[in-house]
Amino acid sequence: MKEKFYITTPIYYPSNKFTLGNAYTNFICDAIARFNRKMGKDVFYLTGTDEHGQKISQAAAVAGKSEKEYLDGMIADAKELWSLLNISYDKFIRTTDDYHEKAVQKIFTQLYEKGYIYKGSYKGWYCTPCESFWTESQLVNGKCPDCGRDVMFQEEEAYFFKLSAFADRLIKLYEDQPDFLQPKSRVNEMVNNFIKPGLSDLCVSRTSVKWGVPVEFDPKHTIYVWIDALPNYITALGYGSEDDSLFKRYWPADVHMIGKEIVRFHAIVWPAILMALELPLPKHIFGHGWIMFGGDKLSKSKDAGVKECVDPRILAPRYSSDAVRYFLYREIPFGSDGNYSTEAFLTRFNADLSNNYGNLVSRTFSMVKKYFDGVIPESNSLTDPDDLNLKEIVDSQVKATFEAMEKFDVTKATTAIFNIFTEANTYIQKVQPWAVAKQEGGQTRLKTILRNLLETIRIGSELFEPFAPIASRKVLDALNIEGNEFANLDNFNGLKAGQPLKDLGILFPRLDVQKELEELSTLA
Ligand code: ME8
Protein backbone atom coordinates (compact mmCIF):
# COMPACT_ATOMS: atom_id res chain seq x y z
CA MET A 1 0.00 0.00 0.00
CA LYS A 2 1.22 3.49 -0.83
CA GLU A 3 2.28 5.70 2.02
CA LYS A 4 -0.35 8.39 2.50
CA PHE A 5 0.28 12.10 2.78
CA TYR A 6 -2.38 14.61 3.81
CA ILE A 7 -1.65 18.33 3.47
CA THR A 8 -3.93 21.31 3.98
CA THR A 9 -3.99 25.07 3.47
CA PRO A 10 -6.14 27.19 5.75
CA ILE A 11 -9.63 27.77 4.42
CA TYR A 12 -9.45 31.21 2.87
CA TYR A 13 -11.78 34.08 3.59
CA PRO A 14 -13.51 34.55 0.23
CA SER A 15 -12.39 37.54 -1.75
CA ASN A 16 -12.06 38.57 -5.34
CA LYS A 17 -8.97 40.57 -4.47
CA PHE A 18 -6.53 37.77 -3.72
CA THR A 19 -2.94 38.98 -3.83
CA LEU A 20 0.31 37.09 -4.09
CA GLY A 21 0.20 36.96 -0.29
CA ASN A 22 -2.95 34.86 -0.37
CA ALA A 23 -1.61 32.66 -3.12
CA TYR A 24 1.54 31.98 -1.09
CA THR A 25 0.14 29.26 1.21
CA ASN A 26 -1.36 27.45 -1.77
CA PHE A 27 1.86 27.71 -3.78
CA ILE A 28 3.81 26.15 -0.91
CA CYS A 29 1.30 23.35 -0.41
CA ASP A 30 1.13 22.70 -4.11
CA ALA A 31 4.90 22.15 -4.37
CA ILE A 32 4.88 19.88 -1.32
CA ALA A 33 1.89 17.92 -2.62
CA ARG A 34 3.45 17.50 -6.06
CA PHE A 35 6.79 16.52 -4.57
CA ASN A 36 5.18 13.83 -2.42
CA ARG A 37 3.13 12.55 -5.36
CA LYS A 38 6.36 12.23 -7.32
CA MET A 39 7.78 10.27 -4.40
CA GLY A 40 4.99 7.78 -5.05
CA LYS A 41 2.83 8.69 -2.07
CA ASP A 42 -0.95 8.69 -1.98
CA VAL A 43 -1.47 12.43 -1.51
CA PHE A 44 -4.60 14.27 -0.45
CA TYR A 45 -4.35 18.03 -0.71
CA LEU A 46 -7.13 20.15 0.74
CA THR A 47 -7.95 23.82 0.31
CA GLY A 48 -11.18 25.77 0.55
CA THR A 49 -13.04 28.75 1.91
CA ASP A 50 -14.20 30.02 5.28
CA GLU A 51 -17.62 31.46 4.54
CA HIS A 52 -19.53 32.28 7.71
CA GLY A 53 -19.69 35.36 9.90
CA GLN A 54 -20.87 38.89 10.12
CA LYS A 55 -18.39 40.28 7.62
CA ILE A 56 -19.84 38.13 4.84
CA SER A 57 -23.40 39.20 5.68
CA GLN A 58 -22.38 42.82 5.66
CA ALA A 59 -20.50 42.56 2.37
CA ALA A 60 -23.37 40.65 0.74
CA ALA A 61 -25.82 43.34 1.89
CA VAL A 62 -23.62 46.07 0.42
CA ALA A 63 -23.50 44.15 -2.87
CA GLY A 64 -27.31 43.81 -2.75
CA LYS A 65 -27.09 40.02 -2.82
CA SER A 66 -28.02 37.13 -0.59
CA GLU A 67 -25.05 35.61 1.24
CA LYS A 68 -25.18 32.49 -0.89
CA GLU A 69 -25.35 34.41 -4.15
CA TYR A 70 -22.53 36.67 -3.08
CA LEU A 71 -20.37 33.74 -2.00
CA ASP A 72 -21.03 31.56 -5.05
CA GLY A 73 -19.67 34.26 -7.37
CA MET A 74 -16.55 34.71 -5.28
CA ILE A 75 -15.90 31.00 -4.90
CA ALA A 76 -16.14 30.58 -8.66
CA ASP A 77 -13.52 33.34 -8.97
CA ALA A 78 -11.28 31.72 -6.37
CA LYS A 79 -11.42 28.37 -8.13
CA GLU A 80 -10.60 30.07 -11.41
CA LEU A 81 -7.59 31.72 -9.78
CA TRP A 82 -6.33 28.45 -8.33
CA SER A 83 -6.68 26.87 -11.74
CA LEU A 84 -4.82 29.76 -13.39
CA LEU A 85 -2.05 29.26 -10.82
CA ASN A 86 -2.06 25.53 -11.50
CA ILE A 87 -2.88 24.55 -7.92
CA SER A 88 -3.38 20.79 -7.84
CA TYR A 89 -5.69 20.45 -4.84
CA ASP A 90 -7.68 17.23 -4.46
CA LYS A 91 -10.61 18.77 -2.65
CA PHE A 92 -12.08 22.23 -2.19
CA ILE A 93 -14.19 22.55 0.94
CA ARG A 94 -16.65 25.36 1.55
CA THR A 95 -17.78 25.80 5.14
CA THR A 96 -21.27 26.39 3.74
CA ASP A 97 -21.25 22.86 2.29
CA ASP A 98 -24.07 20.86 3.81
CA TYR A 99 -21.87 17.97 4.97
CA HIS A 100 -19.54 20.38 6.77
CA GLU A 101 -22.35 22.22 8.54
CA LYS A 102 -23.88 18.96 9.75
CA ALA A 103 -20.56 17.56 10.96
CA VAL A 104 -19.71 20.80 12.77
CA GLN A 105 -23.07 20.65 14.57
CA LYS A 106 -22.28 17.10 15.65
CA ILE A 107 -18.81 18.07 16.85
CA PHE A 108 -20.24 20.96 18.88
CA THR A 109 -22.86 18.68 20.48
CA GLN A 110 -20.24 16.03 21.22
CA LEU A 111 -17.98 18.59 22.92
CA TYR A 112 -20.98 19.82 24.94
CA GLU A 113 -21.96 16.31 25.98
CA LYS A 114 -18.40 15.56 27.04
CA GLY A 115 -18.45 18.66 29.24
CA TYR A 116 -15.92 20.65 27.22
CA ILE A 117 -18.46 23.27 26.14
CA TYR A 118 -20.57 25.19 28.68
CA LYS A 119 -22.92 28.17 28.63
CA GLY A 120 -21.75 31.50 30.03
CA SER A 121 -21.79 35.14 29.14
CA TYR A 122 -19.31 36.97 27.04
CA LYS A 123 -18.07 40.46 27.73
CA GLY A 124 -15.39 41.93 25.58
CA TRP A 125 -14.23 44.24 22.85
CA TYR A 126 -15.33 43.09 19.44
CA CYS A 127 -13.78 43.97 16.10
CA THR A 128 -16.41 43.40 13.42
CA PRO A 129 -14.11 43.30 10.35
CA CYS A 130 -11.76 40.80 12.06
CA GLU A 131 -14.58 38.93 13.81
CA SER A 132 -12.44 38.86 16.93
CA PHE A 133 -13.07 39.50 20.56
CA TRP A 134 -10.25 41.18 22.46
CA THR A 135 -9.56 41.76 26.11
CA GLU A 136 -8.84 45.28 27.31
CA SER A 137 -5.14 44.54 27.59
CA GLN A 138 -4.90 43.21 24.06
CA LEU A 139 -6.19 46.44 22.48
CA VAL A 140 -3.61 48.77 20.98
CA ASN A 141 -4.48 52.40 21.75
CA GLY A 142 -8.05 51.25 22.29
CA LYS A 143 -8.25 49.76 18.79
CA CYS A 144 -8.17 46.29 17.27
CA PRO A 145 -4.58 44.97 17.54
CA ASP A 146 -4.89 43.23 14.16
CA CYS A 147 -6.37 45.87 11.87
CA GLY A 148 -6.23 49.05 13.96
CA ARG A 149 -9.95 49.73 13.58
CA ASP A 150 -12.55 50.70 16.23
CA VAL A 151 -13.90 48.00 18.55
CA MET A 152 -17.28 47.78 20.34
CA PHE A 153 -17.91 46.57 23.88
CA GLN A 154 -20.33 43.66 23.82
CA GLU A 155 -21.94 41.34 26.33
CA GLU A 156 -24.07 38.37 25.41
CA GLU A 157 -24.99 34.83 26.35
CA ALA A 158 -22.51 32.48 24.73
CA TYR A 159 -21.09 28.99 24.84
CA PHE A 160 -17.47 28.52 25.80
CA PHE A 161 -14.92 25.86 25.03
CA LYS A 162 -12.82 24.86 28.05
CA LEU A 163 -9.49 25.71 26.49
CA SER A 164 -8.03 26.42 29.94
CA ALA A 165 -8.19 22.70 30.75
CA PHE A 166 -5.60 21.87 28.08
CA ALA A 167 -2.58 23.97 29.08
CA ASP A 168 -0.54 21.12 30.60
CA ARG A 169 -1.34 18.71 27.81
CA LEU A 170 -0.33 21.28 25.19
CA ILE A 171 3.01 21.96 26.87
CA LYS A 172 3.59 18.21 27.07
CA LEU A 173 2.70 17.88 23.39
CA TYR A 174 5.34 20.46 22.36
CA GLU A 175 7.90 18.72 24.59
CA ASP A 176 7.15 15.18 23.42
CA GLN A 177 6.92 16.13 19.75
CA PRO A 178 9.46 18.88 19.20
CA ASP A 179 8.70 19.01 15.47
CA PHE A 180 4.92 19.28 15.96
CA LEU A 181 5.02 23.05 15.57
CA GLN A 182 7.54 24.60 13.19
CA PRO A 183 9.57 26.73 12.86
CA LYS A 184 10.73 26.12 16.43
CA SER A 185 10.60 29.82 17.36
CA ARG A 186 6.82 29.61 17.18
CA VAL A 187 6.75 27.11 20.06
CA ASN A 188 8.30 29.63 22.47
CA GLU A 189 5.83 32.22 21.28
CA MET A 190 2.89 29.90 22.07
CA VAL A 191 4.21 28.85 25.46
CA ASN A 192 5.44 32.24 26.68
CA ASN A 193 2.81 34.54 25.18
CA PHE A 194 -0.32 32.43 25.45
CA ILE A 195 -0.08 29.28 27.56
CA LYS A 196 2.03 30.42 30.52
CA PRO A 197 0.09 33.67 31.10
CA GLY A 198 -3.02 31.42 31.36
CA LEU A 199 -5.35 30.20 28.63
CA SER A 200 -8.84 31.69 28.71
CA ASP A 201 -11.81 29.62 27.69
CA LEU A 202 -12.83 30.34 24.14
CA CYS A 203 -16.12 31.89 23.13
CA VAL A 204 -17.57 29.49 20.56
CA SER A 205 -21.10 30.73 19.88
CA ARG A 206 -22.86 33.99 19.14
CA THR A 207 -26.51 34.98 19.30
CA SER A 208 -26.05 38.18 17.31
CA VAL A 209 -24.45 36.62 14.23
CA LYS A 210 -27.03 34.97 12.03
CA TRP A 211 -24.89 33.84 9.10
CA GLY A 212 -23.42 30.71 10.64
CA VAL A 213 -24.16 27.14 11.65
CA PRO A 214 -26.85 26.92 14.35
CA VAL A 215 -26.08 25.00 17.56
CA GLU A 216 -28.12 21.80 17.26
CA PHE A 217 -29.55 21.87 20.78
CA ASP A 218 -29.88 25.68 21.13
CA PRO A 219 -30.46 27.14 17.65
CA LYS A 220 -30.59 30.80 18.64
CA HIS A 221 -26.82 30.43 18.91
CA THR A 222 -24.63 30.12 15.85
CA ILE A 223 -21.28 28.35 16.07
CA TYR A 224 -18.61 30.94 16.16
CA VAL A 225 -15.52 31.08 13.96
CA TRP A 226 -12.92 28.56 15.08
CA ILE A 227 -15.20 25.63 15.97
CA ASP A 228 -16.69 26.06 12.52
CA ALA A 229 -13.41 26.68 10.66
CA LEU A 230 -10.82 24.35 12.20
CA PRO A 231 -12.82 21.11 11.89
CA ASN A 232 -12.86 21.59 8.10
CA TYR A 233 -9.65 19.55 8.10
CA ILE A 234 -11.62 16.49 9.22
CA THR A 235 -15.11 17.18 7.86
CA ALA A 236 -13.56 17.43 4.37
CA LEU A 237 -12.60 13.78 4.82
CA GLY A 238 -16.12 12.82 5.83
CA TYR A 239 -15.67 12.89 9.61
CA GLY A 240 -19.13 13.04 11.17
CA SER A 241 -20.85 11.89 7.96
CA GLU A 242 -22.08 8.49 6.80
CA ASP A 243 -19.00 7.88 4.71
CA ASP A 244 -15.84 8.53 6.69
CA SER A 245 -13.57 6.30 4.62
CA LEU A 246 -11.32 9.21 3.60
CA PHE A 247 -11.02 10.22 7.22
CA LYS A 248 -9.94 6.70 8.12
CA ARG A 249 -7.44 6.69 5.29
CA TYR A 250 -5.84 10.11 5.60
CA TRP A 251 -6.22 11.37 9.15
CA PRO A 252 -4.05 12.46 10.95
CA ALA A 253 -2.81 15.16 8.60
CA ASP A 254 0.88 15.17 7.81
CA VAL A 255 0.95 18.94 7.79
CA HIS A 256 -1.32 21.93 8.23
CA MET A 257 0.47 24.72 6.37
CA ILE A 258 -0.64 28.13 7.64
CA GLY A 259 0.47 31.73 7.90
CA LYS A 260 2.11 32.74 11.17
CA GLU A 261 -0.82 34.91 12.31
CA ILE A 262 -3.07 31.87 12.75
CA VAL A 263 -0.53 29.62 14.48
CA ARG A 264 -2.21 30.29 17.83
CA PHE A 265 -5.47 28.74 16.63
CA HIS A 266 -3.81 25.78 14.98
CA ALA A 267 -1.25 24.98 17.66
CA ILE A 268 -3.43 25.63 20.71
CA VAL A 269 -7.14 25.56 19.91
CA TRP A 270 -7.11 22.83 17.26
CA PRO A 271 -5.09 20.25 19.24
CA ALA A 272 -7.31 20.98 22.25
CA ILE A 273 -10.47 20.31 20.19
CA LEU A 274 -8.96 17.09 18.87
CA MET A 275 -7.88 16.01 22.36
CA ALA A 276 -11.41 16.68 23.60
CA LEU A 277 -12.80 14.59 20.74
CA GLU A 278 -10.18 11.91 21.47
CA LEU A 279 -8.87 12.05 17.92
CA PRO A 280 -5.23 11.80 16.79
CA LEU A 281 -3.38 15.09 16.33
CA PRO A 282 -1.86 16.32 13.06
CA LYS A 283 1.81 15.43 12.70
CA HIS A 284 3.03 18.92 11.89
CA ILE A 285 1.80 22.49 11.96
CA PHE A 286 3.97 24.84 9.94
CA GLY A 287 3.57 28.60 10.35
CA HIS A 288 5.12 30.25 7.30
CA GLY A 289 6.11 33.91 7.19
CA TRP A 290 4.51 36.80 5.40
CA ILE A 291 5.13 38.32 2.03
CA MET A 292 5.89 41.91 2.84
CA PHE A 293 5.48 44.79 0.51
CA GLY A 294 7.14 48.10 1.29
CA GLY A 295 7.34 47.15 4.99
CA ASP A 296 3.73 45.93 5.37
CA LYS A 297 2.05 42.55 5.08
CA LEU A 298 0.63 42.25 1.60
CA SER A 299 -3.11 41.85 2.17
CA LYS A 300 -6.50 42.28 0.60
CA SER A 301 -7.56 45.07 2.90
CA LYS A 302 -4.31 47.01 2.87
CA ASP A 303 -3.44 46.87 -0.80
CA ALA A 304 -5.11 50.15 -1.73
CA GLY A 305 -1.83 52.06 -1.67
CA VAL A 306 0.13 49.46 -3.58
CA LYS A 307 1.72 51.05 -6.63
CA GLU A 308 3.13 47.89 -8.13
CA CYS A 309 1.21 45.04 -9.58
CA VAL A 310 0.77 42.26 -7.01
CA ASP A 311 -2.21 40.69 -8.72
CA PRO A 312 -1.51 37.07 -9.59
CA ARG A 313 -4.27 37.30 -12.21
CA ILE A 314 -2.06 39.71 -14.15
CA LEU A 315 1.36 38.30 -13.29
CA ALA A 316 0.66 34.63 -13.99
CA PRO A 317 -0.62 34.93 -17.58
CA ARG A 318 2.09 37.45 -18.40
CA TYR A 319 5.11 35.59 -17.00
CA SER A 320 3.72 32.08 -16.34
CA SER A 321 2.51 30.73 -13.02
CA ASP A 322 5.77 28.76 -12.82
CA ALA A 323 7.79 31.97 -12.73
CA VAL A 324 5.58 33.59 -10.09
CA ARG A 325 5.63 30.62 -7.76
CA TYR A 326 9.34 29.93 -8.26
CA PHE A 327 10.13 33.50 -7.31
CA LEU A 328 8.19 33.21 -4.04
CA TYR A 329 9.74 29.86 -3.09
CA ARG A 330 13.20 31.17 -3.74
CA GLU A 331 12.97 34.74 -2.52
CA ILE A 332 10.91 34.46 0.69
CA PRO A 333 13.13 32.47 3.08
CA PHE A 334 10.83 29.64 4.08
CA GLY A 335 9.49 30.16 7.61
CA SER A 336 10.42 33.88 7.70
CA ASP A 337 8.99 37.05 6.25
CA GLY A 338 10.35 38.27 2.94
CA ASN A 339 9.87 41.18 0.60
CA TYR A 340 8.15 41.22 -2.72
CA SER A 341 9.21 43.69 -5.33
CA THR A 342 8.44 43.63 -9.01
CA GLU A 343 12.00 44.52 -9.86
CA ALA A 344 13.38 41.62 -7.83
CA PHE A 345 10.87 39.31 -9.52
CA LEU A 346 11.82 40.42 -13.03
CA THR A 347 15.53 40.33 -12.25
CA ARG A 348 15.34 36.82 -10.86
CA PHE A 349 13.21 35.75 -13.80
CA ASN A 350 16.03 36.73 -16.13
CA ALA A 351 18.89 35.47 -13.98
CA ASP A 352 17.51 32.10 -12.86
CA LEU A 353 14.80 31.03 -15.24
CA SER A 354 15.87 32.59 -18.49
CA ASN A 355 19.69 32.53 -18.20
CA ASN A 356 20.47 29.71 -15.85
CA TYR A 357 17.83 27.04 -16.53
CA GLY A 358 16.39 28.14 -19.89
CA ASN A 359 19.74 28.82 -21.47
CA LEU A 360 21.27 25.60 -20.19
CA VAL A 361 18.49 23.59 -21.77
CA SER A 362 18.51 25.49 -25.03
CA ARG A 363 22.32 25.43 -25.48
CA THR A 364 22.47 21.73 -24.71
CA PHE A 365 19.61 20.88 -27.04
CA SER A 366 21.18 22.96 -29.84
CA MET A 367 24.51 21.17 -29.44
CA VAL A 368 22.84 17.76 -29.52
CA LYS A 369 21.05 18.89 -32.67
CA LYS A 370 24.19 20.28 -34.27
CA TYR A 371 26.57 17.45 -33.47
CA PHE A 372 24.30 14.40 -33.26
CA ASP A 373 21.22 15.25 -35.33
CA GLY A 374 19.23 15.78 -32.16
CA VAL A 375 19.61 12.15 -31.07
CA ILE A 376 20.41 11.31 -27.44
CA PRO A 377 23.94 9.84 -27.29
CA GLU A 378 24.66 6.67 -25.27
CA SER A 379 25.96 6.88 -21.73
CA ASN A 380 29.56 6.13 -20.82
CA SER A 381 31.32 5.32 -17.63
CA LEU A 382 32.66 8.49 -16.06
CA THR A 383 36.40 8.79 -15.61
CA ASP A 384 37.18 12.41 -16.43
CA PRO A 385 37.53 14.55 -13.26
CA ASP A 386 35.18 17.22 -14.65
CA ASP A 387 32.49 14.58 -15.25
CA LEU A 388 32.99 13.05 -11.83
CA ASN A 389 32.79 16.46 -10.22
CA LEU A 390 29.53 17.24 -12.04
CA LYS A 391 28.05 13.91 -10.97
CA GLU A 392 29.13 14.43 -7.38
CA ILE A 393 27.49 17.85 -7.21
CA VAL A 394 24.29 16.56 -8.82
CA ASP A 395 24.18 13.71 -6.26
CA SER A 396 24.75 16.01 -3.31
CA GLN A 397 22.09 18.46 -4.48
CA VAL A 398 19.54 15.69 -5.09
CA LYS A 399 20.12 14.66 -1.50
CA ALA A 400 19.88 18.28 -0.32
CA THR A 401 16.57 18.70 -2.16
CA PHE A 402 15.04 15.65 -0.49
CA GLU A 403 16.34 16.68 2.92
CA ALA A 404 14.87 20.15 2.47
CA MET A 405 11.48 18.75 1.41
CA GLU A 406 11.36 16.51 4.50
CA LYS A 407 11.14 19.82 6.33
CA PHE A 408 8.86 21.35 3.65
CA ASP A 409 11.60 23.90 2.98
CA VAL A 410 10.79 25.06 -0.54
CA THR A 411 13.50 27.73 -0.41
CA LYS A 412 16.33 25.33 0.37
CA ALA A 413 14.96 22.83 -2.15
CA THR A 414 14.81 25.29 -5.05
CA THR A 415 18.25 26.60 -4.10
CA ALA A 416 19.67 23.07 -4.29
CA ILE A 417 17.99 22.48 -7.65
CA PHE A 418 19.49 25.66 -9.05
CA ASN A 419 22.91 24.60 -7.77
CA ILE A 420 22.54 21.72 -10.22
CA PHE A 421 21.76 23.99 -13.17
CA THR A 422 24.54 26.41 -12.21
CA GLU A 423 27.02 23.54 -12.03
CA ALA A 424 25.96 22.29 -15.45
CA ASN A 425 26.61 25.73 -16.92
CA THR A 426 30.02 25.83 -15.22
CA TYR A 427 30.74 22.37 -16.66
CA ILE A 428 30.00 23.62 -20.17
CA GLN A 429 32.45 26.50 -19.70
CA LYS A 430 35.08 24.11 -18.38
CA VAL A 431 34.85 21.31 -20.91
CA GLN A 432 34.06 23.53 -23.93
CA PRO A 433 32.14 21.04 -26.08
CA TRP A 434 32.52 23.27 -29.16
CA ALA A 435 36.32 22.94 -28.90
CA VAL A 436 36.09 19.19 -28.33
CA ALA A 437 33.96 18.93 -31.48
CA LYS A 438 36.81 20.35 -33.51
CA GLN A 439 39.39 17.94 -32.10
CA GLU A 440 40.25 14.93 -34.14
CA GLY A 441 38.63 11.88 -32.57
CA GLY A 442 36.70 14.16 -30.21
CA GLN A 443 33.37 12.50 -31.02
CA THR A 444 33.45 9.99 -28.16
CA ARG A 445 34.29 12.66 -25.63
CA LEU A 446 31.65 14.97 -27.09
CA LYS A 447 29.02 12.25 -26.74
CA THR A 448 29.89 11.80 -23.08
CA ILE A 449 29.77 15.53 -22.41
CA LEU A 450 26.38 16.02 -24.03
CA ARG A 451 25.00 12.90 -22.42
CA ASN A 452 26.14 14.19 -19.03
CA LEU A 453 24.47 17.51 -19.69
CA LEU A 454 21.22 15.91 -20.80
CA GLU A 455 21.21 13.68 -17.73
CA THR A 456 21.86 16.66 -15.47
CA ILE A 457 19.00 18.53 -17.13
CA ARG A 458 16.78 15.48 -16.70
CA ILE A 459 17.54 15.08 -13.02
CA GLY A 460 17.26 18.81 -12.34
CA SER A 461 13.96 19.00 -14.23
CA GLU A 462 12.55 15.99 -12.38
CA LEU A 463 13.34 17.73 -9.11
CA PHE A 464 12.09 21.08 -10.41
CA GLU A 465 8.75 19.74 -11.66
CA PRO A 466 6.90 20.19 -8.33
CA PHE A 467 8.06 23.83 -8.24
CA ALA A 468 7.67 24.77 -11.91
CA PRO A 469 5.34 22.08 -13.21
CA ILE A 470 4.65 23.46 -16.67
CA ALA A 471 8.17 24.32 -17.84
CA SER A 472 9.80 21.27 -16.28
CA ARG A 473 7.24 18.93 -17.80
CA LYS A 474 7.95 20.47 -21.24
CA VAL A 475 11.63 19.70 -20.78
CA LEU A 476 10.96 16.17 -19.52
CA ASP A 477 8.62 15.55 -22.46
CA ALA A 478 11.27 16.77 -24.87
CA LEU A 479 13.67 14.27 -23.27
CA ASN A 480 11.05 11.49 -23.73
CA ILE A 481 10.63 11.00 -19.97
CA GLU A 482 7.12 9.78 -19.32
CA GLY A 483 6.81 8.54 -15.74
CA ASN A 484 5.08 10.57 -13.06
CA GLU A 485 7.40 9.49 -10.27
CA PHE A 486 11.03 10.29 -9.55
CA ALA A 487 13.22 7.78 -11.35
CA ASN A 488 16.94 7.29 -11.80
CA LEU A 489 17.93 10.33 -9.83
CA ASP A 490 21.14 8.66 -8.74
CA ASN A 491 22.52 7.77 -12.13
CA PHE A 492 23.29 9.19 -15.55
CA ASN A 493 21.46 6.35 -17.30
CA GLY A 494 17.93 7.68 -17.18
CA LEU A 495 17.63 8.59 -20.87
CA LYS A 496 17.18 6.18 -23.73
CA ALA A 497 20.08 6.53 -26.16
CA GLY A 498 19.12 6.77 -29.81
CA GLN A 499 15.86 8.60 -29.22
CA PRO A 500 15.46 11.99 -30.83
CA LEU A 501 14.97 15.02 -28.58
CA LYS A 502 11.64 16.70 -29.17
CA ASP A 503 11.51 20.34 -30.17
CA LEU A 504 11.38 22.73 -27.30
CA GLY A 505 10.53 26.41 -27.73
CA ILE A 506 12.04 29.10 -25.55
CA LEU A 507 11.16 28.26 -21.95
CA PHE A 508 11.46 31.69 -20.33
CA PRO A 509 12.04 34.48 -22.85
CA ARG A 510 14.40 37.12 -21.50
CA LEU A 511 12.62 40.24 -20.23
CA ASP A 512 13.45 43.91 -20.64
CA VAL A 513 13.16 44.82 -16.95
CA GLN A 514 12.65 48.57 -17.44
CA LYS A 515 9.99 48.09 -20.08
CA GLU A 516 8.16 45.53 -17.94
CA LEU A 517 8.31 47.77 -14.88
CA GLU A 518 6.76 50.61 -16.84
CA GLU A 519 4.01 48.46 -18.31
CA LEU A 520 3.21 46.81 -15.00
CA SER A 521 2.92 50.12 -13.19
CA THR A 522 0.04 51.01 -15.52
CA LEU A 523 -1.72 47.78 -14.58
CA ALA A 524 -1.37 48.14 -10.76
O1 ME8 B 1 -6.79 33.24 8.05
N1 ME8 B 1 1.97 36.63 3.11
O2 ME8 B 1 -7.93 33.12 6.07
P1 ME8 B 1 -7.16 34.22 5.18
C1 ME8 B 1 1.89 35.30 3.37
N2 ME8 B 1 -9.96 31.91 7.24
N3 ME8 B 1 0.72 34.67 3.55
C2 ME8 B 1 -0.39 35.41 3.49
C3 ME8 B 1 -0.38 36.79 3.22
C4 ME8 B 1 0.89 37.41 3.03
N4 ME8 B 1 1.04 38.69 2.75
N5 ME8 B 1 -1.66 37.24 3.19
C5 ME8 B 1 -2.45 36.15 3.44
C6 ME8 B 1 -7.74 32.86 7.39
N6 ME8 B 1 -1.69 35.06 3.62
C7 ME8 B 1 -8.79 31.97 8.04
C8 ME8 B 1 -8.16 30.62 8.28
S1 ME8 B 1 -8.17 28.04 8.93
C9 ME8 B 1 -9.10 26.97 9.80
C10 ME8 B 1 -9.02 29.56 8.91
C11 ME8 B 1 -2.12 33.69 3.96
O3 ME8 B 1 -7.88 34.27 3.88
C12 ME8 B 1 -2.45 33.56 5.43
O4 ME8 B 1 -1.30 33.55 6.21
O5 ME8 B 1 -7.01 35.50 5.93
C13 ME8 B 1 -3.19 32.25 5.45
O6 ME8 B 1 -2.31 31.16 5.52
C14 ME8 B 1 -3.94 32.27 4.09
O7 ME8 B 1 -3.35 33.34 3.34
C15 ME8 B 1 -5.43 32.48 4.23
O8 ME8 B 1 -5.69 33.63 4.97
Boltz pocket constraint, residues with backbone or C-beta under 6 A from the ligand:
constraints:
  - pocket:
      binder: B
      contacts: [[A, 9], [A, 10], [A, 11], [A, 12], [A, 13], [A, 14], [A, 20], [A, 21], [A, 22], [A, 23], [A, 24], [A, 25], [A, 50], [A, 229], [A, 230], [A, 232], [A, 257], [A, 258], [A, 259], [A, 260], [A, 261], [A, 262], [A, 288], [A, 289], [A, 290], [A, 291], [A, 292], [A, 297], [A, 298], [A, 299]]
      max_distance: 6.0
